[in-house]
Amino acid sequence: MAYVISDACISCGACAGECPTEAIKEGDGMYVIDAGTCIDCGACAGTCPVEAIKEG
């Protein structure tokens, strides 16, 4: 199951740089994860300073 970014996202971009498949893109006021590209590795979750990324 792909990871998801909650509304707690502060748009810092830390997660996008850690994603090996470039599944994370800047959306409208927050970053979003493309579920079709996400490989469920969790690399992004550990970099989020506000813990906005969880397994979806």
PAVEX-865973 format. One record per atom (N, C-alpha, C): residue number from 1; residue in one letter; atom name; x, y, z. Coordinates in steps of 0.02 Angstrom, whole numbers, plus 32768, in hexadecimal, padded with zeros to 4 digits. Layout:
% residues N
<donu k="NUM" r="a" a="CA" u="X" v="Y" w="Z"/>
...
% end
This chain:
% residues 56
<donu k="1" r="m" a="N" u="802A" v="7FC5" w="8000"/>
<donu k="1" r="m" a="CA" u="8000" v="8000" w="8000"/>
<donu k="1" r="m" a="C" u="802D" v="803E" w="8000"/>
<donu k="2" r="a" a="N" u="801E" v="806D" w="7FD6"/>
<donu k="2" r="a" a="CA" u="8046" v="80AA" w="7FCF"/>
<donu k="2" r="a" a="C" u="8042" v="80D6" w="800D"/>
<donu k="3" r="y" a="N" u="8075" v="80FE" w="8016"/>
<donu k="3" r="y" a="CA" u="8075" v="812F" w="804C"/>
<donu k="3" r="y" a="C" u="804B" v="816B" w="8036"/>
<donu k="4" r="v" a="N" u="8031" v="8190" w="8068"/>
<donu k="4" r="v" a="CA" u="8009" v="81CC" w="805A"/>
<donu k="4" r="v" a="C" u="8022" v="8205" w="8086"/>
<donu k="5" r="i" a="N" u="8018" v="8242" w="806F"/>
<donu k="5" r="i" a="CA" u="802B" v="827D" w="8095"/>
<donu k="5" r="i" a="C" u="7FEC" v="829F" w="80AE"/>
<donu k="6" r="s" a="N" u="7FE9" v="82AC" w="80EF"/>
<donu k="6" r="s" a="CA" u="7FAE" v="82CA" w="810D"/>
<donu k="6" r="s" a="C" u="7FAF" v="8316" w="8107"/>
<donu k="7" r="d" a="N" u="7F79" v="8334" w="811E"/>
<donu k="7" r="d" a="CA" u="7F73" v="837D" w="811E"/>
<donu k="7" r="d" a="C" u="7FA5" v="839F" w="814C"/>
<donu k="8" r="a" a="N" u="7FC7" v="8378" w="8175"/>
<donu k="8" r="a" a="CA" u="7FFA" v="8395" w="81A2"/>
<donu k="8" r="a" a="C" u="8039" v="83AB" w="817B"/>
<donu k="9" r="c" a="N" u="803D" v="839A" w="813B"/>
<donu k="9" r="c" a="CA" u="8077" v="83AB" w="8111"/>
<donu k="9" r="c" a="C" u="8084" v="83F7" w="8113"/>
<donu k="10" r="i" a="N" u="80C3" v="840A" w="811C"/>
<donu k="10" r="i" a="CA" u="80D6" v="8450" w="811E"/>
<donu k="10" r="i" a="C" u="80FA" v="8465" w="80DE"/>
<donu k="11" r="s" a="N" u="80F9" v="843B" w="80AB"/>
<donu k="11" r="s" a="CA" u="8117" v="8448" w="8069"/>
<donu k="11" r="s" a="C" u="8161" v="8458" w="806C"/>
<donu k="12" r="c" a="N" u="8186" v="8435" w="8097"/>
<donu k="12" r="c" a="CA" u="81CE" v="8442" w="809C"/>
<donu k="12" r="c" a="C" u="81F5" v="8420" w="8064"/>
<donu k="13" r="g" a="N" u="81D9" v="83EA" w="8048"/>
<donu k="13" r="g" a="CA" u="81FA" v="83C7" w="8011"/>
<donu k="13" r="g" a="C" u="822E" v="8394" w="8024"/>
<donu k="14" r="a" a="N" u="8238" v="8389" w="8065"/>
<donu k="14" r="a" a="CA" u="826B" v="8359" w="807B"/>
<donu k="14" r="a" a="C" u="825D" v="8313" w="8060"/>
<donu k="15" r="c" a="N" u="821E" v="8300" w="805C"/>
<donu k="15" r="c" a="CA" u="820B" v="82BD" w="8046"/>
<donu k="15" r="c" a="C" u="821A" v="82B1" w="7FFC"/>
<donu k="16" r="a" a="N" u="820F" v="82E3" w="7FD3"/>
<donu k="16" r="a" a="CA" u="8216" v="82DC" w="7F8B"/>
<donu k="16" r="a" a="C" u="825D" v="82C8" w="7F78"/>
<donu k="17" r="g" a="N" u="828E" v="82E3" w="7F99"/>
<donu k="17" r="g" a="CA" u="82D4" v="82D4" w="7F8A"/>
<donu k="17" r="g" a="C" u="82E8" v="828D" w="7F9D"/>
<donu k="18" r="e" a="N" u="82C3" v="826E" w="7FCA"/>
<donu k="18" r="e" a="CA" u="82D3" v="822B" w="7FE2"/>
<donu k="18" r="e" a="C" u="82B1" v="81F4" w="7FBB"/>
<donu k="19" r="c" a="N" u="8280" v="8204" w="7F92"/>
<donu k="19" r="c" a="CA" u="8259" v="81D2" w="7F6E"/>
<donu k="19" r="c" a="C" u="8281" v="81B6" w="7F33"/>
<donu k="20" r="p" a="N" u="8290" v="8174" w="7F33"/>
<donu k="20" r="p" a="CA" u="82B9" v="8157" w="7EFD"/>
<donu k="20" r="p" a="C" u="8294" v="8152" w="7EBA"/>
<donu k="21" r="t" a="N" u="8251" v="8158" w="7EBC"/>
<donu k="21" r="t" a="CA" u="822B" v="8152" w="7E7D"/>
<donu k="21" r="t" a="C" u="820D" v="8194" w="7E67"/>
<donu k="22" r="e" a="N" u="821D" v="81C9" w="7E8B"/>
<donu k="22" r="e" a="CA" u="8202" v="820C" w="7E7B"/>
<donu k="22" r="e" a="C" u="81B6" v="820E" w="7E7B"/>
<donu k="23" r="a" a="N" u="8198" v="81EA" w="7EAA"/>
<donu k="23" r="a" a="CA" u="814F" v="81E5" w="7EAF"/>
<donu k="23" r="a" a="C" u="8131" v="8221" w="7ED4"/>
<donu k="24" r="i" a="N" u="815B" v="824A" w="7EF3"/>
<donu k="24" r="i" a="CA" u="8142" v="8283" w="7F1A"/>
<donu k="24" r="i" a="C" u="814B" v="82C3" w="7EF3"/>
<donu k="25" r="k" a="N" u="8113" v="82E7" w="7EEC"/>
<donu k="25" r="k" a="CA" u="8113" v="8326" w="7EC7"/>
<donu k="25" r="k" a="C" u="80F0" v="835B" w="7EF0"/>
<donu k="26" r="e" a="N" u="8101" v="839A" w="7EE2"/>
<donu k="26" r="e" a="CA" u="80E1" v="83D1" w="7F04"/>
<donu k="26" r="e" a="C" u="809A" v="83DA" w="7EE9"/>
<donu k="27" r="g" a="N" u="806A" v="83DA" w="7F16"/>
<donu k="27" r="g" a="CA" u="8024" v="83E2" w="7F03"/>
<donu k="27" r="g" a="C" u="800B" v="8427" w="7F16"/>
<donu k="28" r="d" a="N" u="7FCB" v="842C" w="7F21"/>
<donu k="28" r="d" a="CA" u="7FAB" v="846B" w="7F32"/>
<donu k="28" r="d" a="C" u="7FB2" v="8477" w="7F7E"/>
<donu k="29" r="g" a="N" u="7FE6" v="8499" w="7F93"/>
<donu k="29" r="g" a="CA" u="7FF1" v="84A8" w="7FD9"/>
<donu k="29" r="g" a="C" u="8013" v="8472" w="8001"/>
<donu k="30" r="m" a="N" u="801F" v="8439" w="7FE3"/>
<donu k="30" r="m" a="CA" u="8041" v="8402" w="8006"/>
<donu k="30" r="m" a="C" u="805C" v="83D1" w="7FD2"/>
<donu k="31" r="y" a="N" u="8087" v="83A4" w="7FE7"/>
<donu k="31" r="y" a="CA" u="80A2" v="8372" w="7FBA"/>
<donu k="31" r="y" a="C" u="8072" v="8337" w="7FB7"/>
<donu k="32" r="v" a="N" u="8073" v="8313" w="7F7F"/>
<donu k="32" r="v" a="CA" u="8049" v="82D9" w="7F76"/>
<donu k="32" r="v" a="C" u="8073" v="829E" w="7F5B"/>
<donu k="33" r="i" a="N" u="805C" v="8262" w="7F6A"/>
<donu k="33" r="i" a="CA" u="807E" v="8225" w="7F54"/>
<donu k="33" r="i" a="C" u="8054" v="8203" w="7F1F"/>
<donu k="34" r="d" a="N" u="8071" v="81F4" w="7EE6"/>
<donu k="34" r="d" a="CA" u="804F" v="81CF" w="7EB1"/>
<donu k="34" r="d" a="C" u="804E" v="8185" w="7EC5"/>
<donu k="35" r="a" a="N" u="8014" v="816C" w="7ED5"/>
<donu k="35" r="a" a="CA" u="800E" v="8127" w="7EED"/>
<donu k="35" r="a" a="C" u="8025" v="80F4" w="7EB9"/>
<donu k="36" r="g" a="N" u="801F" v="8104" w="7E7A"/>
<donu k="36" r="g" a="CA" u="8033" v="80D6" w="7E45"/>
<donu k="36" r="g" a="C" u="807E" v="80D1" w="7E3D"/>
<donu k="37" r="t" a="N" u="80A2" v="8103" w="7E55"/>
<donu k="37" r="t" a="CA" u="80EB" v="8105" w="7E4F"/>
<donu k="37" r="t" a="C" u="810E" v="80F0" w="7E90"/>
<donu k="38" r="c" a="N" u="80EC" v="80FB" w="7EC8"/>
<donu k="38" r="c" a="CA" u="8107" v="80EB" w="7F0A"/>
<donu k="38" r="c" a="C" u="8115" v="80A0" w="7F10"/>
<donu k="39" r="i" a="N" u="8151" v="808F" w="7F28"/>
<donu k="39" r="i" a="CA" u="8164" v="8049" w="7F31"/>
<donu k="39" r="i" a="C" u="8160" v="8033" w="7F7A"/>
<donu k="40" r="d" a="N" u="8142" v="805D" w="7FA4"/>
<donu k="40" r="d" a="CA" u="8136" v="804C" w="7FEA"/>
<donu k="40" r="d" a="C" u="8176" v="803F" w="8011"/>
<donu k="41" r="c" a="N" u="81AB" v="8065" w="8002"/>
<donu k="41" r="c" a="CA" u="81EB" v="805A" w="8023"/>
<donu k="41" r="c" a="C" u="81F0" v="807F" w="8066"/>
<donu k="42" r="g" a="N" u="81CA" v="80B6" w="806E"/>
<donu k="42" r="g" a="CA" u="81CA" v="80DC" w="80AD"/>
<donu k="42" r="g" a="C" u="8203" v="810C" w="80B6"/>
<donu k="43" r="a" a="N" u="822C" v="8115" w="8083"/>
<donu k="43" r="a" a="CA" u="8265" v="8143" w="8088"/>
<donu k="43" r="a" a="C" u="824E" v="818A" w="8098"/>
<donu k="44" r="c" a="N" u="8215" v="819D" w="807E"/>
<donu k="44" r="c" a="CA" u="81FB" v="81E1" w="8087"/>
<donu k="44" r="c" a="C" u="81E4" v="81ED" w="80CF"/>
<donu k="45" r="a" a="N" u="81C5" v="81BB" w="80ED"/>
<donu k="45" r="a" a="CA" u="81A6" v="81C3" w="812F"/>
<donu k="45" r="a" a="C" u="81D9" v="81D8" w="8164"/>
<donu k="46" r="g" a="N" u="8214" v="81BE" w="8161"/>
<donu k="46" r="g" a="CA" u="8247" v="81CF" w="8193"/>
<donu k="46" r="g" a="C" u="8263" v="8214" w="818D"/>
<donu k="47" r="t" a="N" u="8258" v="8235" w="8154"/>
<donu k="47" r="t" a="CA" u="8274" v="8278" w="814B"/>
<donu k="47" r="t" a="C" u="8243" v="82AF" w="815B"/>
<donu k="48" r="c" a="N" u="8203" v="829F" w="8165"/>
<donu k="48" r="c" a="CA" u="81D0" v="82D2" w="8171"/>
<donu k="48" r="c" a="C" u="81D6" v="82EE" w="81B9"/>
<donu k="49" r="p" a="N" u="81E3" v="8330" w="81BF"/>
<donu k="49" r="p" a="CA" u="81EC" v="834D" w="8202"/>
<donu k="49" r="p" a="C" u="81AB" v="8352" w="822A"/>
<donu k="50" r="v" a="N" u="8171" v="834C" w="820A"/>
<donu k="50" r="v" a="CA" u="8131" v="8350" w="822E"/>
<donu k="50" r="v" a="C" u="810A" v="830E" w="822C"/>
<donu k="51" r="e" a="N" u="812B" v="82D9" w="8217"/>
<donu k="51" r="e" a="CA" u="810E" v="8296" w="8215"/>
<donu k="51" r="e" a="C" u="80CC" v="8294" w="81EF"/>
<donu k="52" r="a" a="N" u="80CA" v="82B6" w="81B5"/>
<donu k="52" r="a" a="CA" u="808D" v="82BA" w="818C"/>
<donu k="52" r="a" a="C" u="8086" v="827F" w="815C"/>
<donu k="53" r="i" a="N" u="80B9" v="8254" w="8158"/>
<donu k="53" r="i" a="CA" u="80B7" v="821C" w="8128"/>
<donu k="53" r="i" a="C" u="80AC" v="81DB" w="814C"/>
<donu k="54" r="k" a="N" u="8078" v="81B8" w="8138"/>
<donu k="54" r="k" a="CA" u="8066" v="8178" w="8156"/>
<donu k="54" r="k" a="C" u="8056" v="8146" w="8120"/>
<donu k="55" r="e" a="N" u="8057" v="8106" w="8132"/>
<donu k="55" r="e" a="CA" u="8042" v="80D2" w="8103"/>
<donu k="55" r="e" a="C" u="7FF7" v="80DA" w="80F8"/>
<donu k="56" r="g" a="N" u="7FE4" v="80D9" w="80B8"/>
<donu k="56" r="g" a="CA" u="7F9E" v="80E6" w="80A7"/>
<donu k="56" r="g" a="C" u="7F76" v="80A9" w="80A1"/>
% end
